[in-house]
Amino acid sequence: MLAIGFTIGRVRRLLLGEGLIVAVFGAALGVAAGMLYNGGRFCAGLSTVWSGAVGLSDLQAHVTLQTIAIGFASGVFVAIAGDGCDGSTAVVENRLLNFKRPAL
């Protein structure tokens, strides 16, 4: 993108925007999967096989809007804050920081 005239700031914003879109979709899928797991397998397992260890035979999932929002927000935060920790975008970021436009 730098080669076709985009500024460094514009490229950074585009990369951050792309990462944010992926993070939002991932967090939404994670919240949905967590609710299905909590309401299905987890409570069913604790109510049947593990009922002696838990001491209860009737467990129900308890989901509130607050816990859903916290799960979604923390998923987005971790995805954005951790972007580049594996080195995949660190190379791009390093090139953006050290980029110098050629003299015309």
C-alpha positions, 0 to 999 in steps of 0.5 A, a space after each residue: 500500500 505504501 508503494 501505491 501512495 498510501 501514507 503510513 498513518 492510513 496503512 496503520 488505520 487500515 490494518 487496525 480496522 481490519 483487525 477490529 472487524 475480525 476481532 468483533 466477529 470472533 468475539 461474537 462467535 465466542 460469546 455464542 459458542 460459550 452460551 451454547 456450551 454453558 447451557 448444553 454440555 456443561 450443565 448437563 454433565 454437572 447435573 448427571 455424571 458429576 451430580 455427586 461431586 457438585 451436590 446438586 442434581 438440577 443445575 441451570 445456566 444463568 446468563 445475563 446481558 452484563 456477562 455477555 457484554 463483558 465476554 464480548 468486550 474482553 474478547 475484542 480487547 484481547 484480540 486487538 491488544 495481542 495483535 502482533 504478539 506472535 511476530 506476524 504483524 511486528 515485521 510490518 509495523 517495523 517496516 512502517 516505523 522505519 519507512 522513508 519515502 524516496 526523494 523525487 
